[in-house]
Amino acid sequence: MKVTLKVDVSGSRDGQPWPRRGSLVDLPDQEAADLCAAGLAEPVASRPKAEKAVAPDAEQRAASAKADADAKAAADHASAREALTPAPRAPRARRAPKAK
C-alpha cells in the first residue's frame, strides 16, 4: 500500500533511514495501516488516468472565430447605436390655466 508520510520518522527501516516527510512510500498493507492509524501517514488514493487535451480541428476553430467576430460586431453596433441616440428630454412644464 502506498502512503504519504505526514511526519519525519526517526530511526531506520530495513537498515535504511526513513524517507523525509511528504515522501511517497510503498509499504506492506499492515505496516501502512498502522502508520495511518497512528496519524503518521495517509493513504494515497489511486490516481485516475490522465486525459490528454486534444486541439479542436480547423472547422471548429473557424466556427468559434466566426461566433466571436459576430458577437463583437453585435456589441460594437449596440454601443454605436447608444452613442448616437439622443438623450430623452425632460417633459415640459405646463402653464397654469388663466384665471377668469
C-alpha positions in Angstrom: 0.0 0.0 0.0 1.3 3.4 -0.9 1.2 6.1 1.8 2.5 9.7 2.1 4.4 10.4 5.3 2.9 13.2 7.3 5.9 13.5 9.7 9.6 12.8 9.8 10.1 9.3 11.3 13.3 8.8 13.3 15.3 5.6 13.2 15.6 3.3 10.3 13.6 0.7 8.4 15.3 -2.3 7.0 18.7 -0.7 7.7 17.8 2.5 5.7 16.7 5.8 7.2 13.0 6.6 6.7 12.2 8.9 3.8 11.5 12.6 4.6 8.1 14.0 5.4 5.8 14.3 2.3 7.5 11.3 0.6 5.6 8.6 -1.1 6.4 5.2 0.4 5.2 1.7 -0.7 4.8 -0.4 2.5 3.2 -3.7 3.4 -0.5 -3.3 4.0 -0.4 -3.9 7.8 2.5 -1.6 8.3 0.9 1.1 6.2 -2.4 0.7 8.1 -0.6 1.0 11.5 1.1 4.2 10.4 -2.2 5.7 9.1 -4.0 4.7 12.3 -1.2 6.4 14.4 -1.6 9.6 12.2 1.9 9.4 10.9 0.9 8.7 7.3 -2.1 8.9 5.0 -3.0 6.5 2.2 -2.5 7.6 -1.4 -5.6 7.3 -3.5 -5.1 5.7 -6.8 -4.8 8.4 -9.4 -7.3 8.5 -12.2 -5.9 8.0 -15.7 -4.9 11.4 -17.1 -6.8 12.7 -20.1 -5.0 14.2 -23.0 -6.0 17.6 -24.3 -6.9 17.5 -27.9 -6.8 20.6 -30.1 -10.0 21.3 -32.0 -10.0 20.7 -35.7 -9.9 23.5 -38.2 -13.6 23.6 -38.7 -14.3 24.0 -35.0 -11.7 26.8 -34.8 -13.3 28.6 -37.8 -16.8 28.3 -36.3 -15.6 29.6 -32.9 -13.7 32.5 -34.6 -16.8 33.5 -36.6 -19.0 33.3 -33.5 -16.5 35.6 -31.6 -16.4 38.0 -34.5 -20.3 38.1 -34.7 -20.6 38.8 -31.0 -18.0 41.6 -31.2 -19.8 43.2 -34.2 -23.1 43.0 -32.4 -21.6 44.6 -29.3 -20.0 47.3 -31.4 -23.3 48.0 -33.2 -25.2 48.3 -29.9 -22.6 50.6 -28.4 -22.6 52.8 -31.5 -26.4 52.9 -31.5 -26.4 54.0 -27.9 -23.8 56.7 -28.6 -26.0 58.2 -31.5 -29.3 58.0 -29.6 -30.2 61.4 -28.2 -30.8 61.6 -24.5 -34.5 61.8 -23.7 -35.8 65.3 -23.0 -37.5 66.2 -19.8 -41.2 66.9 -20.1 -42.2 70.5 -20.5 -43.8 72.2 -17.6 -47.5 73.0 -18.2 -48.7 76.5 -17.8 -51.2 77.2 -15.2 -54.7 78.0 -16.6 -55.5 81.7 -16.8 -57.7 83.0 -14.1 -61.1 84.4 -15.2 
